[in-house]
Amino acid sequence: MKTKNMNLWALLWAILGMLYFFVPLYGTFDFSLRMKKGVLSFLAYQVVLSDPQFLASFRYSATMGIITVIASVIIFLPTVYWIYIRLPQARPVVEIISILPFIIPAIVFVFGLIRTFDRPPLELTMTPTKTDILITMGYIILSMPYMYRAIDVGMRSIDVRNLTEAAQSLGSNWFQILFNVILPNMRIAVLSGALIVFATVLGELVLGEFLVRPALGPYMVDVGRDEAYQPAAMALMAWGLTWVCLGLISIFGRGNTSEQLTGR
Amino acid sequence: MAYLELSHINKEFAKAVAVNDFNLSAEQGEFVSFLGPSGCGKTTTLRMIAGFELPTAGKIQIDGKDLTFVPPNKRNVGMVFQSYALFPNMTVAGNIAYGLKVSGKPGAEIKQRVDEMLALIHMDGFSGRYPSQISGGQQQRVALARALAIRPRVLLLDEPLSALDAKIRVELRQEIRRIQQQLGITTIYVTHDQEEALSISDRIVVMSEGKIEQIGSSSEIYNFPKTEFVANFVGQLNLLPVDVVNLADGLVKVGGQLVRTSQTLDHTNGHAIRLAVRPEELNPGHREGENNLLGRVSTITYLGPVVRVRLEVEDRLLTIDMFNERRLQVPVVGDTFEFSFHPNACWLL
């Protein structure tokens, strides 16, 4: 009897939780369909998708996202690997550093970037290309907690030290070990980190706004300031994109489990 | 000069001495086991041969070449790990071929060598499987084949059978020995399992607290241990405090009972003398011309092929192992029990 009551309570809380989540979502969706007076239509979506500025900002952010992902993997994979192999005592310090972007407000960080890098000799805000380099560096830092954690979790799931030593005894150099042995066994972890980093860059506002680059985040804010229905449509599309990313993580995460496990 | 030469090897971690003045010469094709308890420095020594650790002092030479500071990927030394360390993303064939690919061997040669190795470990039909799709014993065979595929100068095995169950362990250790003899490869085998070391080694290095206690063949180590540690660590040993009657004649007393040993000592160096005798050297009943002692049965334990009897011999505890024959008359706890042993079967420590 007691268990049955507990199950009912659990069900009630689950329903309330789902309502809290889905009712506003439904409200947003319903609102986004009412752009044409008296008719339910996808006009707001059509307007957004046919806006060349939207496509340009989406292309810009997607490009920046891909560059950020590649740069993050190149920076963090060898770094985390080296910490596991050679500097395990440095792990606590690096873990604290990796969460600094959560602690330092993005606005403070952006002003720090501008103040530091707009002066000679680098002058990274003087041309669009240089500013893109600066914004990419900013994205790498902002998404560092996600990529670092994902790679760290991946490293924990494999026997890094023994795999490294086995590869070394077979004649591999560090580069071969990293790309033939470590990276293929970290595929899922790296992919998870990459998708989260990509989604983060797509939705990022502060860097794009203050470095005055045509990113998707500032565009969405601008549209939201002037229009009623398109921001709702864009919010739902962004939400859908996040779910696509999560779905991809889930699909690739399943992978070929036989390749991912090994005797310890 | 020996094929593998370790000279005055020392290894310190911070202030702790892991290996202290280790010296070993191994001939080509020899199978040498490092035997000792956990933390005795056997794995550290092996890792120094592999190049994963640098010695604090000393020299490592293989085939006359000084490899002390050569990185592990340039040593051409094969290594088999306790945890197998197979690459999970590669098939059995991929794992075996890895070292050959890295060294830039042509595809045809790689394929031929992989097939040879698969035949050597009797796993011809497993080339397309992933490590997780084969058993622990098979994984370790693949690890062995992978290490051998590069034709290493020396094969190192770090407790390769520890993660396997008892039956597979026995099968695989015979397999390792067969392959080692077939290829004639110099092999260093680390284990804490004395039975394993005794059964497959040409020579055994018994280690304790970073130092070599004794180097010798299986029979030398077991029958003629040089130190109390070796005597105690390898096999079972009875150590009984004795009173000296005549050291020059090897005569001592266990309580009030006289024991003759074949060993004579000049002096005791101020140490208490103890009589050492293995449980299997003790025989039930009286035998003329041998040492005959009386004790009281304290416990009896059946161990399958052996029945282990614990006796109290004048306040000293002693163990006798008897073959568990069907005709064996097992004593009863509390009985007075007479047993005998030859003077050559015991020695003084």
Interface residues (C-beta under 8 A of the other chain):
Chain A: I158 D159 N162 L163 E165 A166 A167 Q168 S169 L170 G171 S172 N173 Q176 N180 V181 P184 N185 R187 N256 T257 S258 E259 Q260 L261 T262 G263 R264
Chain B: A50 G51 F52 P71 P72 N73 K74 R75 N76 V77 G78 M79 F81 S83 Y84 A85 L86 F87 P88 N89 Y98 G99 V102 S103 Y130 P131 S132 Q133 G136 Q139 A143 R146 A147 I150 A163
